[in-house]
Amino acid sequence: MESKEISLEMREYLISAGAQTLDWCMQCGLCSALCPWRQVPGHISESFYIRRMQRLGQLGLEGFDAEEVLFACTTCGMCQVNCPRQVKIIENVRSMRSTTVEAGFVPGTLRSVIGSLHANGNPWSGPREKRMDWQKGLDVPAFTPETEYFLFVCCTSCYDPRSQRIARSVVEVLKRAGVSFGVIGTEESCCGETVRKIGDEELFKKLAESNIELFRSRGVRKILTTSPHCLYTFKYEYPELGGEFEVMHYTQLLAELAREGRLAFDGAAGRRVAYHDPCYLGRHNGVFEAPRLLLQSLPGVELVELSRSRERSLCCAGGGGRLWAEVPRGERFGELRVLDAEDKGADTLVTACPYCIIMLEADCLALEKNEKLKVMEISELLIQSLRE
C-alpha cells in the first residue's frame, strides 16, 4: 500500500476527532487486551492499539502514519461493549477515518469500493441493472403496499456468487413459512453500512436518503434483512436521517414462527454444528437466541458452542471495510474460528451473516479443512431440512 505523509493540519483534525470521549478513558487496557488483533501475529497486530488511537493528542499520531493501521479496525465492538466507562471507541475510529477520507487519504483496496458505490449503488462493481440477478429461476414476490415485509437483500448476496445462495435459501424458507414479503428491485441501493464505517459520511448520507425516499414511496413499514450489517444500519443509523422503520433479521422472524409452530422441520440433518455469532448480529444487535433456537429445532442436529461465543464471539474480520482487505495467512481471525470448530468435533460451521460466510469459507479453504468442515449459512441448513 502506498504510504503518504500526513500534514500537520491533518494531524490536528485527527487529534480533534479522536478526542471525542477521550476524557472518559481510565486506561484500564481492556480495549486492547480484548481486541481480536491481539489474537494473531503480524504488523497490524503489533501496531494497532485502541488506547494509542484514543490518545492521539499526546502521541502525535505515532503508529498511525500507515493507512492500513488506521483502517484495520473491523468495528467488531468487542472493545466497546467491555469498556467500563462506555467510551464510544467505534465512533472515534469512524471520525478519524472520516477526516482522512475527506482529505483524500483512502487505502487502495477501498478506492474501488467507494467508486462503485458512487457509480452503481453497490460496493461490488456490479451494474445496477444486475442487482436482481440472484433471483433468476425463483418466483420472488414483488413488494406492494399490502405486503407485510420488505425483504432487503444485501449487496453481497446480490452480487457475490457464493452469497447469492444465501438470498435464494432465505426466500425459499420464507415462502415455505407463508410469510408475506417482497422485494423492490434495481432501484434499491446499498444500505451504506460499509462506506460509513470506512468514513465517507457524505456518500453514506446520499445512499441512505435515496433508500429512505424509495422505501417511503413504496409504502415500506417493516424491513427484513439478510445481513446483520444492514440490520444495524437500518435500525440505528437511518433514523438519524428520518428513516423510521421496524427492522429485524430474518432469523428473528423465523425463530418466532418456529416457536408458534408455523415452521416445522422434519428432516434429520445428522450434523454436529458449531455456531459462529456474527459481531453485528450478536454484540451490536443483541440477537443470540434466535439462531440457536432455529438450529435446535432441526432434528438430528447437535449444537456445540465455540470457545468464544455470544458476547465474546471472535470477529471473522470482515467488518469495517475489511471484507476487501488482503491479509496474509496466519493473521486472519477466521482461521482461529475454523480451528476452534474442528477442535469441538464439529462437521459444520454455521453462521448468519454473508460477510462471515465469505471470510470463514476462505479461511477453511486456506487451512485445507474444507474436506472435514463445511461452512454454511443458517438458511441453507434450514432449507435442507425442509426439503427432506
C-alpha positions in Angstrom: 0.0 0.0 0.0 1.3 3.4 -0.9 2.4 5.4 2.1 1.6 9.1 2.3 2.9 11.8 4.6 0.2 13.2 6.8 0.3 17.0 7.1 0.3 19.0 10.3 -3.3 20.2 9.5 -4.4 16.5 9.1 -2.8 15.6 12.4 -4.8 18.4 14.1 -8.0 17.2 12.6 -7.3 13.6 13.7 -6.5 14.7 17.2 -9.8 16.6 17.4 -11.7 13.6 16.0 -10.1 11.1 18.3 -10.7 13.1 21.5 -14.5 12.9 21.5 -14.7 10.7 24.6 -11.0 10.6 25.5 -11.5 12.2 28.9 -13.7 9.2 29.9 -10.9 6.7 29.3 -9.3 5.4 32.5 -6.6 3.4 30.7 -7.6 0.1 32.1 -6.4 -1.7 28.9 -9.4 -3.8 28.4 -10.0 -2.5 24.9 -6.5 -3.5 23.7 -6.5 -6.8 25.6 -9.8 -7.9 24.1 -9.2 -6.7 20.5 -9.1 -9.6 18.0 -5.9 -8.2 16.6 -4.3 -9.4 19.8 -5.1 -13.0 18.9 -2.9 -13.0 15.7 0.7 -12.1 14.8 1.8 -9.6 12.2 2.5 -5.9 11.5 -1.1 -4.7 12.1 -1.3 -6.7 15.4 1.8 -5.1 16.6 0.8 -1.6 15.6 -2.9 -1.4 16.2 -3.9 -0.3 19.8 -7.2 1.3 20.6 -5.6 3.2 23.6 -3.0 4.7 21.3 -5.7 5.8 18.9 -7.6 7.4 21.8 -4.6 9.2 23.0 -3.6 10.8 19.6 -3.2 14.2 21.3 -0.2 13.1 23.3 1.2 10.6 20.8 1.2 12.8 17.8 -0.2 10.0 15.6 2.7 7.7 16.4 1.9 4.4 14.8 -0.9 5.7 12.6 1.0 7.2 9.7 0.3 4.0 7.7 -3.1 3.9 6.2 -3.5 0.1 6.8 -3.3 0.6 10.6 -5.9 3.3 10.9 -8.2 1.3 8.7 -7.5 -2.0 10.4 -10.4 -1.8 12.9 -13.2 -4.2 11.9 -15.7 -2.3 14.2 -16.5 -5.7 15.8 -17.4 -3.9 19.1 -15.5 -6.2 21.5 -13.6 -3.3 22.9 -16.7 -1.0 23.2 -19.1 -3.4 24.9 -16.5 -4.3 27.5 -15.3 -0.7 28.2 -16.2 0.1 31.9 -16.5 3.8 31.0 -18.6 3.2 27.8 -16.2 5.1 25.7 -17.5 5.4 22.1 -14.5 3.8 20.6 -16.1 2.9 17.2 -17.4 6.5 16.9 -13.8 7.7 17.5 -12.4 5.4 14.8 -15.1 6.4 12.3 -14.5 10.1 13.0 -10.8 9.8 12.3 -11.4 7.8 9.2 -13.9 10.4 8.0 -11.3 13.1 8.4 -8.8 11.2 6.4 -11.3 10.2 3.6 -12.4 13.8 3.3 -8.8 14.8 2.8 -8.3 12.1 0.1 -6.4 9.5 2.2 -8.2 6.3 1.2 -6.5 2.8 1.2 -6.1 1.4 -2.3 -8.2 -1.6 -1.5 -11.2 0.7 -0.7 -11.0 3.1 -3.6 -12.8 0.8 -6.0 -15.4 0.1 -3.3 -16.2 3.8 -2.9 -16.1 4.3 -6.7 -18.6 1.6 -7.3 -20.9 2.9 -4.6 -20.9 6.2 -6.3 -21.4 4.8 -9.8 -23.5 1.7 -9.2 -25.1 1.9 -5.8 -23.2 -1.1 -4.5 -19.6 -1.9 -3.4 -19.1 -4.9 -5.7 -18.6 -3.1 -9.0 -21.7 -4.8 -10.3 -24.1 -3.0 -12.7 -27.2 -1.7 -11.1 -29.4 -3.5 -13.7 -28.0 -6.8 -12.5 -28.8 -6.3 -8.8 -31.7 -8.8 -9.0 -29.9 -11.5 -11.0 -29.7 -13.6 -7.8 -33.4 -14.4 -8.1 -33.3 -16.0 -11.6 -35.4 -19.1 -11.6 -37.2 -18.2 -8.4 -40.7 -16.8 -8.1 -39.8 -13.9 -5.8 -42.8 -11.7 -4.9 -42.7 -8.0 -5.7 -43.3 -5.7 -2.8 -46.6 -3.8 -2.7 -48.1 -1.6 0.0 -50.2 -4.6 1.1 -47.0 -6.7 1.7 -46.1 -7.1 5.3 -42.3 -7.3 5.0 -39.9 -5.7 2.5 -37.0 -8.1 2.1 -33.8 -6.2 1.7 -31.1 -8.4 0.2 -27.7 -7.0 1.0 -25.3 -6.1 -1.9 -23.0 -9.0 -1.0 -25.9 -11.5 -1.6 -26.9 -9.7 -4.8 -23.5 -9.8 -6.5 -21.2 -12.3 -4.8 -21.9 -15.8 -6.4 -21.4 -17.7 -3.1 -23.6 -15.3 -1.1 -26.4 -15.4 -3.7 -27.2 -18.9 -2.4 -28.0 -17.3 0.9 -30.5 -14.9 -0.6 -32.1 -17.8 -2.5 -32.4 -20.1 0.5 -33.8 -17.2 2.7 -36.5 -16.6 0.0 -37.4 -20.3 -0.1 -37.7 -20.7 3.7 -39.9 -17.5 3.9 -42.2 -18.8 1.1 -42.5 -22.2 2.8 -43.3 -20.5 6.1 -46.1 -18.4 4.4 -44.5 -15.1 5.2 -45.9 -12.0 3.4 -42.8 -10.5 1.9 -41.5 -8.9 -1.3 -38.5 -7.1 -2.9 -38.5 -3.8 -4.7 -35.8 -4.2 -7.4 -32.9 -2.4 -9.1 -33.9 0.9 -7.6 -32.6 -0.3 -4.3 -29.1 0.9 -3.3 -26.6 -0.3 -0.7 -27.7 0.5 2.8 -24.4 2.3 3.1 -23.0 0.4 6.2 -19.6 -0.3 4.7 -19.0 3.2 3.4 -20.0 4.8 6.7 -17.6 2.5 8.6 -14.9 3.5 6.1 -15.6 7.1 6.9 -17.3 8.6 3.8 -20.2 10.3 5.6 -21.3 12.3 2.5 -21.7 9.1 0.4 -23.5 7.3 3.3 -26.0 10.1 3.5 -26.5 10.1 -0.2 -27.2 6.3 -0.3 -29.4 6.4 2.9 -31.5 9.3 1.8 -32.1 7.6 -1.6 -33.2 4.4 0.1 -35.4 6.2 2.6 -37.2 8.1 -0.2 -37.6 4.9 -2.2 -38.9 2.9 0.8 -41.4 5.6 1.8 -42.7 5.9 -1.7 -43.4 2.2 -1.9 -45.1 2.1 1.5 -42.5 0.1 3.4 -43.2 -0.2 7.1 -41.3 -3.4 8.1 -37.9 -4.4 6.8 -36.5 -7.9 6.9 -32.7 -8.2 6.3 -30.4 -11.0 5.2 -27.4 -9.2 6.7 -26.8 -8.2 10.3 -24.9 -5.2 8.9 -28.0 -3.9 7.1 -30.0 -4.6 10.2 -27.8 -2.4 12.3 -27.7 0.4 9.7 -31.5 0.5 9.1 -32.3 0.2 12.8 -29.8 2.6 14.4 -28.5 4.9 11.7 -31.3 5.6 9.3 -33.5 7.2 12.0 -30.8 9.9 12.2 -32.0 10.9 8.7 -35.7 10.4 9.3 -35.9 6.8 8.2 -38.1 5.2 10.8 -38.9 1.5 10.0 -39.5 -1.7 12.0 -36.4 -3.8 11.2 -35.5 -7.4 12.0 -33.1 -10.0 10.8 -34.7 -13.0 9.1 -33.6 -15.4 11.8 -35.6 -13.4 14.4 -38.8 -13.8 12.3 -38.2 -17.5 11.6 -37.5 -18.2 15.3 -40.8 -16.6 16.2 -42.6 -18.7 13.5 -40.8 -21.9 14.8 -42.0 -21.1 18.4 -45.5 -20.6 17.1 -45.4 -23.9 15.3 -45.7 -22.3 11.9 -42.3 -23.5 10.8 -41.6 -27.2 11.3 -38.6 -29.2 10.3 -39.0 -32.9 9.6 -35.6 -33.9 8.1 -32.9 -35.5 10.2 -29.9 -33.4 9.3 -27.5 -35.6 11.4 -24.8 -32.9 11.9 -22.6 -31.7 14.7 -22.9 -27.9 14.3 -20.8 -25.1 15.7 -22.5 -21.7 15.5 -20.4 -18.6 15.0 -22.0 -15.4 16.4 -21.6 -12.6 13.8 -20.5 -9.4 15.5 -23.3 -7.3 14.0 -26.0 -9.8 14.9 -24.7 -10.6 18.4 -22.8 -7.8 20.1 -24.2 -4.9 18.0 -27.9 -6.1 17.9 -28.1 -8.4 20.9 -29.5 -11.3 18.8 -28.1 -14.5 20.3 -31.0 -16.9 20.9 -32.9 -16.8 17.6 -30.3 -18.5 15.5 -29.7 -21.1 18.2 -33.4 -21.8 18.6 -33.6 -22.5 14.8 -30.6 -24.8 14.9 -32.0 -26.7 17.9 -35.3 -27.1 16.1 -33.6 -29.2 13.4 -34.0 -32.9 14.1 -30.6 -34.7 14.3 -28.6 -31.5 14.8 -26.2 -31.4 17.8 -25.3 -27.8 18.6 -21.9 -27.2 20.2 -20.6 -23.8 21.3 -17.2 -22.4 20.2 -14.7 -21.4 22.9 -15.5 -17.7 22.2 -19.3 -17.3 21.7 -22.2 -14.9 22.3 -20.9 -11.6 23.7 -17.3 -12.8 23.4 -17.5 -14.2 19.9 -14.3 -13.7 17.9 -14.8 -11.5 14.8 -14.5 -13.0 11.3 -12.5 -9.9 10.3 -15.0 -8.8 7.5 -16.5 -5.7 9.1 -15.4 -2.1 8.8 -14.4 -2.4 5.1 -12.1 -5.3 5.9 -14.0 -7.7 3.6 -12.0 -6.3 0.7 -8.6 -6.3 2.6 -5.8 -8.7 1.7 -4.5 -10.3 4.9 -1.7 -13.0 4.9 -2.4 -16.5 6.1 -1.8 -16.8 9.8 -3.0 -13.3 10.5 -6.7 -13.9 9.9 -9.2 -14.2 12.8 -11.4 -16.6 10.9 -8.7 -19.2 10.9 -9.0 -19.4 14.6 -12.7 -19.9 14.3 -12.2 -22.8 11.9 -9.6 -24.5 14.1 -11.9 -24.0 17.1 -14.8 -25.7 15.3 -12.6 -28.5 14.4 -11.4 -28.9 18.0 -15.0 -29.1 19.1 -15.6 -32.0 16.7 -18.0 -30.1 14.5 -18.6 -31.2 10.9 -20.4 -27.9 10.1 -19.6 -24.3 11.0 -22.8 -22.3 10.7 -23.3 -18.5 10.8 -25.9 -15.9 9.9 -24.0 -13.2 8.0 -22.9 -13.0 4.4 -19.6 -11.4 5.4 -18.8 -14.2 7.8 -19.6 -16.8 5.2 -17.1 -15.3 2.7 -14.4 -14.9 5.4 -14.8 -18.3 7.1 -15.0 -20.3 3.8 -11.8 -18.6 2.6 -10.1 -19.5 5.9 -11.4 -23.0 5.8 -10.0 -23.5 2.3 -6.7 -21.8 3.2 -6.3 -24.2 6.1 -7.2 -27.2 3.9 -10.1 -28.1 6.3 -12.8 -27.9 3.7 -13.0 -31.7 3.4 -13.7 -32.1 7.1 -15.7 -28.9 7.9 -18.5 -27.4 5.8 -19.3 -23.7 6.2 -23.0 -22.9 5.9 -25.4 -20.1 6.5 -28.4 -21.0 8.7 -30.9 -20.6 5.9 -29.1 -23.1 3.8 -29.3 -25.7 6.6 -32.9 -24.9 7.2 -34.0 -25.4 3.6 -32.2 -28.7 3.5 -34.3 -29.9 6.4 -37.5 -28.6 4.9 -36.8 -30.4 1.7 -36.3 -33.8 3.3 
